[in-house]
Amino acid sequence: MLLLGENTPAGGPAPEDLAEKRARVATLNARYRHHSATAVLTGALNDPEAGRIALVSSFGAESVALLHLVAMVNRRTPVLFIDTRLLFAETLTYQQEVAERLHLEDVRILRADADTLATEDPYGALKLSDQDRCCTLRKTLPLERALAGFDGWITGRKRYQSATRAALDFFELEDATGRIKVNPLAHWGPDDVRAYMEENRLPRHPLVAQGYPSIGCAPCTSRVAPGEDPRAGRWRGQNKTECGIHFKDGKATRTAS
């Protein structure tokens, strides 16, 4: 079984490596501090300081905006899509349609190791009994394996999403893995994604119109009533709000992806 962190040295990257990478991140933030999302993406995908970068996308409710931006910069950018085998059929169809429409040339479908699933979740019941472990097996571990060949990855995180992100930079370092995380939409407000999609006539996820403003796995996603928080339908009734693909202090944390 693949254990979280198996692809990095015991104890994480060496202190001298982290120091060098922090300096690279500081250089990148200084270089692109006042630039647009497109300029940040162009820099991330072409600047030697950033290294080899992939985009991680859920092909969810707002994902098409960032996918479109990346496609405009370089359609050959590796796009990592995690198929948990519990997604809505509409998400799988939408993923294919968006990839074709944007002419994305390197979409990689990630799935959990079959032997690991057979051992850890033989009856598929973790989604009911232990959602955190289910997310780890079906999402976090496959992503860690896929990211092992990259120096960093692009996310869709934004400053307005929470108080802990109020000072989110375009570039940051994961101390646990030594990878650079790129946040080109960090300065976008809540209406910017919607406006971008409308201006570029980008297709919406079909479930949005059915009352799903935030879309994850089918067993853990429900419709959201008018006036509710957009993420109220994720893990409804559970003490859980996020899937857990970001790292803090060496551990996966439940922060929005």
N, C-alpha and C positions, 0 to 999 in steps of 0.2 A: 504494500500500500504506500502511495506517495504521501509523505508528511509535509505539512505546511512549512516552507522554508528549506526544503530539501535541496533546492537549486542554488542556495547561497551557502557560503562557508559557515561552519558552526560559529554562533555568536554574531553573525552578520558580517558586513564588509569591515575590513581593517580600518582603524582610526585614520591612518594617513590617506587611505583611499577616500573616505568620507570627507576629509578636509579638502582634498583636491576637487571633489565633486561639488562641495558647497561653494567653492570659489567659482567653479564653472556656472553654477546656478545664479550666483550673484552677478556674474558678467552678463549672462543672458537677460536677467531682469533689468539691469542697467541699460543694456543695448536696446531692448524693446519696450521699455516702460511706458512710453507715450504712443505706442503703435496700435493699430487696429487688430481685430481678431485675425483677419486675413494675413496681415504682416507677421503676426506672432506665429501662425501656422507655417507660413513660408519659411520663417527663420528656423522653427523647430525641425522642419523636414529637410532643410538644406544647410543649416549652420553646423560646422564640424564640432562646435562646443556641445551640441545637443546629442550627438550620436545617432544610433539607429532607433527610430521611433515607430510605434504602431498606434492605431486608433482602436480603442475598446468601445464598442457600441452595443446597446441592447435592442436597437431598432424599435424603440418605444415611442411614446407620445410626441416627444420633442426632438428625437435623435436625428431626424432628417436634416435639420438646419446645419448641424455640425458636419454631418456626412457630406452635404452639398458643398460646404466651405472647403473640406478636405479634397473633394473631387475637383474643385476648381483649381487647387494648388497642384495636386499630383494624384491622378487616379490609380497609380500603382502603389499607393500607400497601403501597407497591410492593415486590414480591418478585421478585428477579432470579435466574433459573435458567439456568445455562449448559448448553446441549445441545451437547456436543462432536461429536456425530454418531458417537461411539464408546462411548456409554454402554450398559449392559445394558438389554435390553428391559424387565426387571423395574423398573428405575429410572424409565423413562419412564412405565410404567403406574402405579407408586407415586406419582409426582409428580402425575398427574392425579387419582388417588383422594384423596390428602391435600388437595390444593387444593379439591376439591369438598366433602370432609367438613368442613373447617375454614371453608368459605365465604369463601375468600380472593378478593378482588374485583379484584386488580390484579397477576396473575402475568405476568411478562414473560419470554418465552423468548429467550435470547441465543444466537446462532450466529455462527461465524466468517464473514467476508466470502467469498463464493464465488470471486470473482476472486483474492483473496489465497491461498486454499487451492489454486486451480488453478495459481498461479504457484510457490508455495513447497512444496507437497506434492502434485504432480499424480498420483502413484501411491499416495498414502496410506501411504507407507513410513516417514515420520518416526517413527511410533510404535515402530518397530523400530530405527532408526538413530540418532535424536536425540530422546529423550523430552523434554528440556528445551525444545527448539524447538517440538516438537509441542504442549506445554502452552501455550507462549506464543501460538502461532497460534490454537489452538482455545479457549483459556480466558482468558488474561490480556488479550489485545487486545480481544476482545468485551466483557469486563467493563469495561475502561477507557472504551470508547466509551459504554457504558450509564451509567456513573457520572458522566459529564461533566455531567449535569444535576442532580447532587445535591451537597449540602454535606457529606454523610457517609454511612456505611453501618454496618449492624449485623452483627456476627460472632458466632460461637459459641465463641470461644476462652476457655480457662480457665487459671487459675494452675497447677493441678496437672500440666498437660500437659508442661511442661519447665522447666528451671532458669531459662531466659531470660524466662519468664512469671511467675516467683514473685511479682513485685511489680506484676502487670498491674492497671491501673486500669480503672474502668468506662468512662472516656472517655480517648482519646489522640489525638494529632495526627500525621497523615502529612505530614512536612515536604516530601516530594517533590511532593505534589499539593495540600496545603493542606486536605485533607478530614479531618473528625473521624471516628474509628473508635469505635464503641460496642460494649462487651463486657459485656452484662448478666449473662452466666453466669460472669463472672470468678472468683467465689468458690465456685462449685459444685464439689463433690468428685466422684470417679469413680462413686459410687453414686447421686448425686442425679438424674442424667438418667434412669436406669433406674427409680428410685422415682417420679419425676414421670410417666413414661409409663404405669406400672402404675396409679397413682392416678387418672389421667385416661382410662384405657383407650384409649390412643392406638395406632394401628396400627403394627406394626413393618415395616420393609423386609423383603420376603420372602427376600432373600438372606442375612440375618443367621442364620436358622435353618439355612442350608445351609453355614455355616462362613465367612461373609464379615463380620467385625465392622467392617471399614472398607472402604468401597465407592467406587471411582472408575470410570475407563473400563475396559471389558471387557478390552482387550488387555493392560492393565497391572495387573490385579487378580487375585489367586489366592486359593484357600482358605487358611485359617490353621489349623494343627494345634493341638490342646489344649496349653496351656502356652506357646505362642508369643506374642510381642508382638502386640497387636491390629492393628498396622499392618504386620506382617511380610509380608502379602500384597500390599502396594502396591509396584510396581516391583521385585519380587523379583529378587535377583541383580544389581541395578543400583546404582550410586553415586548414588542419588536417593531422597529420602524425602517430598518435598512437591511441590505443583503450581506454586506461585509466584505467588500473587495479592496478597501483602502487600509493602509497600515499606519499604526502609531505605536511608538515604543516597542516595535518588534512584533506586534499582534495585529490581527485583522480586526478592524473596528467597523461598526455599523454606521457608515456615513454614505450619503447619497452618491451614486455613481453616474 
